[in-house]
Amino acid sequence: MFTSNPFAELSASIAPSVMQTYIVIMVILVVAGTLYDIAHKKSATYFFNNWRKARTRGTQSVSGGDMVGLAIKTAAVEGLTSAEFCNMRRRIAHLLTMYGFLAYMITTVIMVFGYPTSATPTPAILPQLWYLGGLMVCLGGYWFWFFIRVDVAAEGNSPFRVVRADLFILSLLASTTLGLIWAVMQSSGHAWTHAFLGLYLLATTVLFGSIPWSKFAHMFFKPAAALQKRVAEADGSRSNLPAPANKPEILGSVGRLPRNY
């Protein structure tokens, strides 16, 4: 089962061109949704204006070579290891979800476009990575949702309380979970296979089609913000900012953040 390409099996009832067209539409939704998010919220304009103002406060210049070095360091630290998370549990959950989603998404594209039917044998490593990626998303995502979220771990709210900001993580978990269930049912010939396929497609469409209203686009802004922070530290503009006030009601009597913050 874990070495079988679920999309090649699906080609017996749905043409590979239909699956490929669906993926292309999802890519278009991501690009269009991100551009709309940038234009509507004016996040890019704010980001570049803020960066320009910060540079005027700088006490030293940053060369092109230094900028490349900072970009590489940002990609290696904040991008690949999510070092911006101080809470280790939150960091591990984020890494599981991020790398799982990348493996799950990339292998989906490869299998649908490169090995769309059973006529072309799929290397066993691809479906194995697909299942592994999906399980990593579920492990990291559900761990975060039920045990690590600030409003659950620190504020004591119910893990079933849902707000609009949760749209991305919930649609991601729904898409991945339903996709795994559909693949398992398809391999065993279960009668509910097509029902779960429909739910899987619905959840996936919500995931990629709801970008203007979810936090999906944040994954594109966070690396840029991390780079801007490093540049500000390098040119001295960040050191000109006032130190944050010590608020006992937030930090606690010994000046430390709450354990689950």
Helices and strands as residue ranges (DSSP letters): H 6-10, H 16-41, H 43-56, H 64-74, I 75-79, H 80-81, H 88-114, H 125-143, I 144-148, H 150-153, G 164-166, H 167-188, H 193-209, G 211-213, H 218-235, G 238-240, H 248-251
